[in-house]
């Protein structure tokens, strides 16, 4: 899977899955989504293709990063941030692994 497909896939997956959680703050969460997708997609693509790094640590880091970004930048509600980040990143990492084999 190319980097561009991974970036668009992460953006679309997170955007659709975060919509029910942050419907009223759509502009802000889409900007946070774009930032985290542009930060994470190249990083995990590089790690996947160039190293033998354990992806459970990367997966946990993605959840923590997205939870903190959603909590501090979109809405200060941990009950929304943690499940939204967990759900979106789980689907995104499955998409990444299915695309890369």
C-alpha positions in Angstrom: 0.0 0.0 0.0 1.4 3.4 -0.9 1.7 6.2 1.6 -1.0 8.3 -0.1 -3.6 5.5 0.1 -2.7 4.9 3.8 -3.1 8.6 4.5 -6.4 8.9 2.8 -7.6 5.7 4.4 -6.7 6.9 7.9 -8.4 10.2 7.2 -11.6 8.7 5.9 -11.8 6.0 8.6 -11.2 8.3 11.5 -13.4 11.0 10.0 -16.4 8.7 9.6 -15.9 6.9 13.0 -15.5 10.2 14.9 -18.5 11.8 13.4 -21.1 10.4 15.9 -18.9 11.4 18.8 -18.1 15.0 17.7 -20.9 16.0 15.3 -21.2 19.6 16.6 -17.4 20.2 16.4 -17.0 18.8 12.9 -14.5 21.5 11.7 -12.2 21.1 14.7 -12.2 17.3 14.7 -11.5 17.1 11.0 -8.5 19.3 11.5 -7.3 17.1 14.4 -8.0 14.1 12.2 -5.9 15.5 9.3 -3.0 16.4 11.7 -2.9 13.0 13.3 -3.3 11.1 10.0 -0.4 13.1 8.5 1.7 12.4 11.5 0.9 8.7 12.0 0.6 7.3 8.4 4.2 8.0 7.3 5.6 6.9 10.7 3.9 3.5 10.8 4.6 2.9 7.0 8.3 3.6 7.6 8.3 1.4 10.7 6.5 -1.4 8.9 8.7 -1.5 5.9 12.1 -0.7 7.3 12.2 -2.2 10.8 10.9 -5.2 12.8 9.3 -3.0 15.5 6.5 -4.4 17.6 3.2 -2.8 16.5 1.4 -3.2 19.7 3.4 -0.3 21.1 2.7 1.7 18.0 -1.0 0.9 18.3 -1.1 1.9 21.9 0.8 5.1 21.1 -1.8 5.9 18.3 -4.6 5.5 20.8 -3.0 7.7 23.4 -2.0 10.4 20.9 -5.5 10.6 19.4 -7.2 10.5 22.9 -5.0 13.4 24.1 -5.5 15.4 20.9 -9.3 14.9 21.0 -9.4 15.7 24.8 -7.4 18.9 24.7 -8.2 20.3 21.2 -11.8 19.2 20.5 -13.8 18.7 23.7 -12.7 18.1 27.2 -14.6 14.8 27.6 -12.6 11.7 28.3 -15.7 9.5 28.0 -15.8 10.5 24.4 -12.1 10.7 23.5 -11.0 7.3 24.7 -13.7 5.2 23.0 -13.5 7.3 19.8 -9.7 6.9 19.6 -9.8 3.2 20.4 -12.5 2.4 17.8 -11.0 4.5 15.0 -7.4 3.4 15.5 -8.5 -0.3 15.7 -10.2 -0.1 12.4 -7.3 2.0 10.9 -4.6 -0.4 12.0 -6.6 -3.3 10.6 -6.9 -1.4 7.3 -3.2 -0.8 7.3 -2.3 -4.4 7.9 -4.8 -5.7 5.3 -3.3 -3.3 2.8 0.2 -4.2 3.5 -0.2 -8.0 3.8 
